[in-house]
Amino acid sequence: MTAAPRRRAFLRATLMTGLGAVTGAQLTGCSSPARQGRGKVLLVYFSRPGENYHHGGRTVLRVGNTEVLARRISSLIPCDVHRIEAADPYPRDYDETVRRNVREQDDDARPAIKGRLPSLDGYDTVLLGSPIWNVRAPMIMTTFAEQLDFRGRTVVPFTTHAMSGLGTTARDYARSCLGARIAPGLAVRGEEVADADTDIQTWLRERGLAGS
């Protein structure tokens, strides 16, 4: 197998699930004030619905795995929520998304974001959620991170994935979220996201974001 086909095969195996609905980026409050042991919390996520990796095959998701995970986290802790949306939405077809992601990674692209970005004023902790595609968060997460002031804040990654866990999120966010402290993240397999409550709650307690 030549280098290019080997790379494509690897990408098809590692491009993650975890994908969110596209209806306009927005900042919405959770059911209670966004303040916890670590101060005011903002949860930001990117997710993509549509055809997705599932146990070695494909399935079609009405709501992406990362959005499912983000909703569950936001139901357990006081926080505000902001959904990142691509100005040019990602394809619903899995293989087309793989190909686009490869181009964006190879080009070190910064895909445009639809709508206004949130202000981080007043937030002490920012949870950054995304799928893992080809061992890292989609490049649109770098677009987001590079445009905001993270100085003095704690960034906590969470991801949905097929086999790559948190991927390179800790390293990448250390570069793009300048001035932030990067805390240990949470990685959930896309196929298991609906049954991850125990892991989610343990992680939130360990991060000081939820009571014991």
N, C-alpha and C positions, 0 to 999 in steps of 0.2 A: 504493500500500500504506500503511495507517495505521501509526502509530508502533508499536502493539503487535504487529501481524503482522511488521513489519520486525524488531523485536527478537527475536521467536520464530524468524524465519528465520536471523538472525545467530547465535542461540544454538544452533540445530540444526547450523549449519556449524562452530561453534567448540567445542561440548561435546566433551571429549576422551574418549579411551579410557584405558586404563591401569588396570585395575581388579582388585581383589584378593579372594581367597577369604575366607569368613566362618566361622571356626571357633573363635573365642575369642581375645582379645588375649593375647599371651604374650611373655615375654622368654626368648629362647633363645640359647645361646652358639654362635658359629661354631666351626669345627673347631680353631682355635688361639686362644690368649689374645687378648683384644680390645685389643691395644696395638700401635701403629705409630709412625712418625716424629712424628706429632702427638699422641701419647699415647693414652689409652684412647678407643675409638670406639664410639658407639651408633648403629645404623641404625634409624630409625623410618619406617614407611610405612603409607599407606592405599591400598587397591586394591579394585576392584569387578569381579566376573565378570559374565557374562551378555551380553545383546545390546549391541553396541558399534559405533561408527563404524569403517568400514574402506574406504579408497579411495573415498569418496563414497557408499558403500552401508552395509550392515550385516553383521556377522558375530557369531556367538555364541562367547564365550570361556569355556572351563572355568576357566582361571586368568587373572586380569586382567593387563594389560600392565605395570602398575607393580609387581605382585608378581614377574613374570618378571624385570624389571630389578633389583629389590631382591635377588632370589636370586642373580643373576649378580654383582652388586657384592659381596655378602657371601661369595661363593665366592672372591673375589680378594684380599680384605683381612681381617686379623683384626678382628672386631667382634662386638658383641652385637646381636641383632635384636629389635625389638618391632613387632608388627602392631597398628595402630589398627583397631578395629571399631566400627561405629555401633550404639548400643543399639536404634535403630529401623533395621534394615537397608535399604539403598537398593534400589529395585525392580530386577529383572533386565531389565525392559523399558527400552530406551534412551529413548524419548520421555517415559515417566513419570519417569525420572531427570532428564531435562532440566527438566521442569516443577517437580519438587521443588527442584532446585538454584536455579532462578530465584527461587522463593519464599524460600529461605534467604538468598540474596544480597540480595534486595530488603529483607528483614526484618533484615539483619545478624544472622542467627540464630547460635546456638552449639549445634549438634546434640550430643546426649549421647553419651558414649563408653561402650561396654560394658567392664566389668572395671576393674581397677586400673591406674593410670598407673605408669610406671617412675620410679624415682628417678634423677636425673642426677648424683648424688654419684659422684665419681671419674672422670667422663667429661670429656674435654677437647674432643672433637669430636662433634657430633650431625649425622648425615645425615638430612634430612627429605625423604621421597619421597611423591609423590602424582600423580594425573592432573591435567591442567588442564581445568577446566570453565568455559566462558564467561570465558576469559582469566585466571582465577585458580585457585588451589588450592581444593578444596571447603572449605566453612566449618568442617567438622569438624577441619581442620588448625589453625584459629584456636582452637577449643575446646581442643585439645591444648596448643598453644604457650602460651596465656595461663595455664595452670595450673601451669607448671613454672618453676624458677629457672635462667635461662640466663646469668646474670652470669659473665663471664670465659670463656665457652665460644665455640667457633666453630661456626656453623650452616652446613651446606652443602646447598643444595636439589638435588633431582633430580626430574625430571618426565617423564611420557609425555604426548603431545599429538597433536592432529590438524594444527594449523597455528599454535598460539600460543606455541610454545617454552616458556620458563620463565614466561610470563605476568607477573603482578605479584608473584611470590613474593618477590623481593629486598625490595621495598618493604613487603609485608605482613608478612614475618618480622621486618623491622627494627622494626616496630611491636609485634608480638605476642611476640617472643622478646627481652624487654627485657634489655639489658646484653650481648647477644651480638654477635660480629663475624659478618657475613654474607659468606661466601666465594662466589666464582663457581660457579654450578651447572651441571648437565648436563641437557640436554633431548633426548629421543629420541622420534621419531615412533612412535606405537603400532604401525603396520604394520611398522616396522623394528627392533623391540626385540630380536628373536631373532638379528639379525645385527649388533648394535652393539658387539661386543667390542672392536674397535680404538678406537672413540670412548671407551668406558668406561675402558679401560686408560690411554689418553692423559690423560683427565681425572683419574683417580686419581693418576697420577704428578705431574701439574701441581699437584695439591692437597697433595702430599707424603704421600699415604696409601698409596702402593705404590712399590716399588723400581723402578729404571730397567731 
